[in-house]
């Protein structure tokens, strides 16, 4: 049993987990750095423990301080949230060794999926299709060139020690391999502390579709359908939609069966997400597995009517899954099409510069910057972060859900309302364009120059 849970995280995910705890009558413990002492998640918990100074490495990333906080507060379980240590197998192992319940998968599953080349091998052994590429990390550009002779260009170099699109380098011809290899290994070392990279065939314009899976410790593994996440910028997801539009039934069936088979093959327990690339012919390939609850889990909750975080706590406590596969349906009707967006950037650079005072953005300024009503902005702030937003610590500002009964016809009032909400969440410059068949969305963002200036400004604000 779990009686008191510590969330080793902050912000929106901490609040979300605390809400699930209250549903089950569990005590809650927040942790915080000196910079977050007045954060909403600190006030929302039954108890709160100071971890240390503002830098994450001295607070939210310090395993021993987190375990000490659990001992101080009498917590008997730890939920990692997402980000920080949520996919760190050493943290999962340390929690278990300390005699506490880790609300997540076994450390060995986290470790296996965290090594991207090992994950590819395990999925291939389980019969899950993978993108053609190297069986393991490559030591020099010549290995990639030899592989290219078999699978062809373009190639993509990826970090073996982590995913999420960080550090990827596309290579279109052999002459570019040396420079790309140097850049990819440098980025991999910077992002994950591991310079190893591997090679895959680069798929031109694939769809990115992920499948939510859930498993208990009694051998039950189910899927909770798919989410489309093809609309991205710099390999970071901007929009999640479920059901995935115009996904052939045979492709969906293959994706969900592969996701369940892959999770079962590694002895997975709790919530996870299998990510796939889908080509124009409907073929699909394993990309990676996220061994945690994801930022976009509310999309799945919206279309299934199920509470994933409550179920995480129940499964971690040793209970059987509450659901059978045949009971998990993507609901038809008002909640069928759901889009979730994480707004990671504010507005034009000058507006942001004017709003930043002593490294903070006030609630009033956020209302002015975001095309949301005052009440919506206030609620977004209280859900997502501190009363005063600290730009040194986060760029994720607002996530909005927009629902409609179906994706077509485009003139349906409910569809138009959902699109209006999405435009409001993304910003005033965004335009959503659909083809006549409704199969594709294009979004016009700020110019590349505006984004570069804004990125530089955010980086300066963080380093001050």
LINJOKA-V351160 format. One record per backbone hydrogen bond with DSSP energy under -1.0 kcal/mol. CO is the residue of the C=O (numbers start at 1). NH is the residue of the N-H. Records with the same first field share a line. If there is no record, write none. Layout:
CO=NH + NH
//
This chain:
3=27
4=76 + 77
5=29
6=79
7=9
11=15
12=16
13=17
14=18
15=19
16=20
17=21
18=22
19=23
20=24
21=26
27=5
28=47
29=7
30=49
32=51
33=36
36=39
39=43
40=44
47=30
49=32
52=34
55=58
56=59 + 61
59=62
62=66
63=67
64=68
65=69
66=70
67=71
68=72
69=73
70=74 + 75
76=101
77=6
78=103
79=8
83=86
85=88
88=92
89=93
90=94
91=95
92=96
93=97
94=98
95=100
96=99
101=78
102=104
106=110
107=111
108=112
109=113
110=114
111=115
115=119
116=120
117=121
118=122
119=123
120=124
121=125
122=126
123=128
124=127
129=286
132=201
140=143
141=145
142=146
143=147
144=148
145=149
147=150 + 151
148=152
154=202
155=171
156=200
157=169
158=198
160=116
163=166
165=168
169=157
171=155
173=176
174=177
176=180
177=181
178=182
179=183
180=184
181=185
182=186
183=187
184=188
185=189
186=190
187=191
188=192 + 194
189=193
196=160
197=138
198=158
199=134
200=156
207=278
208=229
209=276
210=227
211=274
212=224
213=272
214=222
215=270
220=216
222=214
225=212
227=210
228=241
231=238 + 239
233=236
236=233
240=340
241=228
242=338
244=247
248=252
249=253
250=254
251=255
252=256
253=257
254=258
255=259
256=260
257=261
258=262
259=263
260=264
261=265
263=268
264=267
270=215
272=213
273=290
274=211
275=287
276=209
277=285
278=207
279=282
283=279
285=277
288=275
290=273 + 292
294=297
296=299
297=301
298=302
299=303
300=304
301=305
303=331
307=311
308=312
309=313
310=314
311=315
312=316
313=317
314=319
315=318
324=327
325=328
327=329
333=336
337=404
338=242
339=402
340=240
341=400
343=397
348=352
349=353
350=354
351=355
352=356
357=360
359=391
360=357
361=389
362=366
363=367
364=368
365=369
366=370
370=372
373=377
374=378
375=379
376=380
377=381
378=382
379=383
380=384
381=385
384=12
389=361
390=393
398=343
400=341
402=339
404=337
409=412
412=416
413=417
414=418
415=419
416=420
417=421
418=422
419=423
420=424
421=425
422=426
423=427
427=430
433=442
435=438
442=433
447=451
448=452
449=453
450=454
451=455
452=456
453=457
454=458
455=459
456=460
457=461
458=462
459=463
460=464
//
